[in-house]
């Protein structure tokens, strides 16, 4: 039986984090020679999901070599994004930038694309809409 971890449990077991039981529940991460692709697999990103997703992607970025140039966040499955989710995107960009990586967002639906534009967050990312452009970016 899986029981939720508390912060005390995480310190008692150094190889376990507070997010250990929720790994890959909201994000699937793959690597190509030039990119890390984080495919968000949840339809809504809110207060609960955002820190878990951010933690998983940050761990993947920590394991990279210096040849990787792109963090691509695939949001094709996302239909609802809270302010916490928007903040998560900005924080992921900051994390990638610290590693001299650029960040692209792929697969936003019309509503989320409008949200990114309205908040002027679209200026921080390379916005990728076409599947072919996504392939070119990740095959480098």
Secondary structure, 3 states (H helix, E strand, C coil): CCCCCCHHHHHHCCCCCCCHHHCCCCEEEEEECCEEEEEECCCEECHHHHHHHHHHHHHHHHCCCCCCCEEEEECCCCCEECHHHHHHHHHHHHHHHHCCCEEEEECCCHHHHHHHHHCCHHHHCEEECCHHHHHHHHCC
